[in-house]
Amino acid sequence: MLESYLYTIKIDNEYGYINNRGSFVIPPQYKSARDFSEGLAAVRTFDNKMGYINTRNEMVLELEAEYLGDFRCGLAIVIFAGKEGCIDKRGQFIVEPIYESIYDINPSGTVVVTLNQKQGLLDNSGETLLNPVYDTLGAFSNGLAPMRRAPGDKEGIINESGELIVEPRFNSIWPFSEGLAAASLDGENYGFINQWGEFVIEPKYYQVLPFSEGLAGFRLKTGGKWGYLNYLGEVAIKNKFQNVGQFHEGVAPVKDKDLAGYINTKGKYIIDKVFLTADEFKNGLGCVTYNYEWGYMDKQGRWIYKPDSFDLW
């Protein structure tokens, strides 16, 4: 998997792709480029042609679109003439571009859409599962999603059949992640609920992030620093960071004093905070910027692709 994955890189305002050894597989040549997903990557050329390339840099789909998204479950969100739809890998519309927005492609392949300012749910063939009657409908995870029936109503939880699982009583609920969803009763204090709508972590936090690899970022209004909670609501990593990301592959990007680095699940820096930005790890590497130049590192802090201006190690 790591051998075949390609990583997006930006050099002198041109985008290309490298492998996990830092060698160029597709030299920088694009005006914009997204990460590869399911074997394809959306790109824009300097003469403003848009489409999807494969790992051999062959344009397998060329589309006159305003936006091309990543593929997930065989579908990608696209925008044509201000309207959103979904295509398959042949470029055929599975969800016609008639929607004001498409919130997400869910892990099951279902799609949350907005039509006439109301949200509904389609299956992976574009057929309607839930009519667009909801004021808000969140992403589905394990068959459950937060929803609000009408403006001003409270939020509850439904399944993909539209059955009410948790009565609307929340000011807001986020999509589920690792079996828990961030939720607030008053819009100011957040905790985490289970699939039955019970708080398993009390709502006392000013801001939180979804759980990832057993940890969720949090911060209190007083002090304002970020840390991490575990599933029991215990502080697993002390709140001492300016900003934090989610854990992936055992590490998370954090920022302090406007400098970014990476920590492990014990809260210890494994890559020192010296970067302008640090993205979450993906397929064994983390993308960082130093003096606005892109680079990639592994979890041992070794450079796979080093910015020209970097001279600290």
Secondary structure, 3 states (H helix, E strand, C coil): CCCCCCEEEEECCEEEEECCCCCEEEEEEECEECCCECCEEEEECCCCCEEEECCCCCEEEECCCCEEEEEECCEEEEEECCEEEEECCCCCEEEEEEECEEEEECCCCCEEEEECCEEEEECCCCCEEEEEEECEECCCECCEEEEECCCCCCEEEEECCCCEEEEEEECEECCCECCEEEEECCCCCEEEECCCCCEEEEEEECEECCCECCEEEEECCCCCCEEEECCCCCEEEEEEECEECCCECCEEEEEECCEEEEEECCCCEEEEEEECEECCCECCEEEEEECCEEEEECCCCCEEECCCCCCCC
